[in-house]
Amino acid sequence: MAEWVTVAKFEDIPIGTGKEVLANGLIVALFNIDGAIHAMDGVCPHAGGPVGTGEVTGCVVTCPWHGWQFDVTTGQHQLSPTLHHAIYPARVENGDVQVQLSAE
Protein backbone atom coordinates (compact mmCIF):
# COMPACT_ATOMS: atom_id res chain seq x y z
CA MET A 1 0.00 0.00 0.00
CA ALA A 2 1.26 3.47 -0.85
CA GLU A 3 0.92 6.63 1.19
CA TRP A 4 1.07 10.33 0.39
CA VAL A 5 3.77 12.15 2.36
CA THR A 6 3.96 15.95 2.65
CA VAL A 7 7.55 16.95 1.87
CA ALA A 8 7.63 20.66 0.97
CA LYS A 9 5.70 23.83 0.28
CA PHE A 10 4.91 24.50 -3.37
CA GLU A 11 6.04 28.11 -3.00
CA ASP A 12 9.54 26.91 -2.05
CA ILE A 13 10.14 25.34 -5.49
CA PRO A 14 10.13 28.06 -8.18
CA ILE A 15 9.39 27.11 -11.78
CA GLY A 16 12.41 25.60 -13.49
CA THR A 17 14.14 24.53 -10.27
CA GLY A 18 14.65 21.46 -8.15
CA LYS A 19 14.76 20.77 -4.43
CA GLU A 20 16.13 17.88 -2.41
CA VAL A 21 13.94 16.61 0.45
CA LEU A 22 13.78 13.68 2.83
CA ALA A 23 10.60 11.58 2.77
CA ASN A 24 10.29 8.63 5.13
CA GLY A 25 14.04 8.14 5.06
CA LEU A 26 14.35 8.43 1.26
CA ILE A 27 16.10 11.27 -0.54
CA VAL A 28 13.62 12.62 -3.08
CA ALA A 29 14.26 15.21 -5.78
CA LEU A 30 11.35 17.56 -6.52
CA PHE A 31 11.11 19.64 -9.68
CA ASN A 32 8.73 22.39 -10.75
CA ILE A 33 8.29 22.15 -14.52
CA ASP A 34 5.94 24.86 -15.80
CA GLY A 35 3.98 24.80 -12.54
CA ALA A 36 3.69 20.99 -12.31
CA ILE A 37 5.59 19.14 -9.59
CA HIS A 38 7.55 15.99 -10.47
CA ALA A 39 9.38 13.71 -8.04
CA MET A 40 12.17 11.22 -8.56
CA ASP A 41 14.76 9.31 -6.58
CA GLY A 42 17.17 11.98 -5.35
CA VAL A 43 20.26 9.77 -5.56
CA CYS A 44 21.94 9.51 -8.96
CA PRO A 45 22.48 5.86 -9.94
CA HIS A 46 25.93 6.65 -11.35
CA ALA A 47 27.80 7.69 -8.20
CA GLY A 48 25.19 8.76 -5.65
CA GLY A 49 25.14 12.43 -6.62
CA PRO A 50 22.42 14.83 -5.42
CA VAL A 51 20.06 14.91 -8.41
CA GLY A 52 17.73 17.43 -6.74
CA THR A 53 20.43 20.09 -6.70
CA GLY A 54 21.21 19.73 -10.40
CA GLU A 55 20.58 22.29 -13.13
CA VAL A 56 17.19 22.02 -14.81
CA THR A 57 16.79 22.79 -18.52
CA GLY A 58 13.26 22.26 -19.79
CA CYS A 59 12.30 18.94 -18.19
CA VAL A 60 15.87 17.58 -17.99
CA VAL A 61 17.99 17.67 -14.84
CA THR A 62 21.77 17.31 -14.94
CA CYS A 63 23.38 15.66 -11.93
CA PRO A 64 25.96 18.11 -10.59
CA TRP A 65 28.59 15.46 -9.89
CA HIS A 66 29.19 13.82 -13.28
CA GLY A 67 26.64 15.22 -15.70
CA TRP A 68 24.20 12.34 -15.99
CA GLN A 69 20.91 13.69 -17.35
CA PHE A 70 17.35 12.53 -16.73
CA ASP A 71 13.91 13.61 -17.91
CA VAL A 72 12.25 14.46 -14.59
CA THR A 73 8.78 13.63 -15.94
CA THR A 74 9.63 10.04 -16.94
CA GLY A 75 12.95 9.16 -15.29
CA GLN A 76 14.46 8.39 -18.72
CA HIS A 77 18.24 8.76 -18.94
CA GLN A 78 19.08 11.05 -21.84
CA LEU A 79 21.77 8.87 -23.47
CA SER A 80 20.84 5.29 -22.59
CA PRO A 81 17.38 4.10 -23.66
CA THR A 82 17.57 1.20 -21.21
CA LEU A 83 18.27 3.30 -18.10
CA HIS A 84 15.31 4.69 -16.17
CA HIS A 85 15.58 6.46 -12.83
CA ALA A 86 12.78 5.88 -10.29
CA ILE A 87 10.00 8.47 -10.25
CA TYR A 88 7.23 8.94 -7.71
CA PRO A 89 3.69 10.26 -8.11
CA ALA A 90 3.52 13.85 -6.86
CA ARG A 91 0.74 16.35 -6.21
CA VAL A 92 0.04 19.70 -4.62
CA GLU A 93 -2.68 19.84 -1.96
CA ASN A 94 -3.48 23.18 -0.29
CA GLY A 95 -0.02 24.50 -1.12
CA ASP A 96 1.77 21.39 0.18
CA VAL A 97 3.84 19.16 -2.12
CA GLN A 98 3.14 15.49 -1.49
CA VAL A 99 4.79 12.40 -2.92
CA GLN A 100 3.39 8.91 -2.96
CA LEU A 101 5.75 6.32 -1.56
CA SER A 102 5.40 2.58 -1.36
CA ALA A 103 4.91 1.19 2.14
CA GLU A 104 7.43 -1.59 1.44
Secondary structure as GFF3:
##gff-version 3
##sequence-region A 1 104
A	DSSP	beta_strand	2	9	.	.	.	ID=ss1
A	DSSP	three_ten_helix	10	12	.	.	.	ID=ss2
A	DSSP	beta_strand	18	23	.	.	.	ID=ss3
A	DSSP	beta_strand	26	33	.	.	.	ID=ss4
A	DSSP	beta_strand	36	41	.	.	.	ID=ss5
A	DSSP	three_ten_helix	51	53	.	.	.	ID=ss6
A	DSSP	beta_strand	55	57	.	.	.	ID=ss7
A	DSSP	beta_strand	60	62	.	.	.	ID=ss8
A	DSSP	beta_strand	69	71	.	.	.	ID=ss9
A	DSSP	beta_strand	87	88	.	.	.	ID=ss10
A	DSSP	beta_strand	90	93	.	.	.	ID=ss11
A	DSSP	beta_strand	96	102	.	.	.	ID=ss12
###
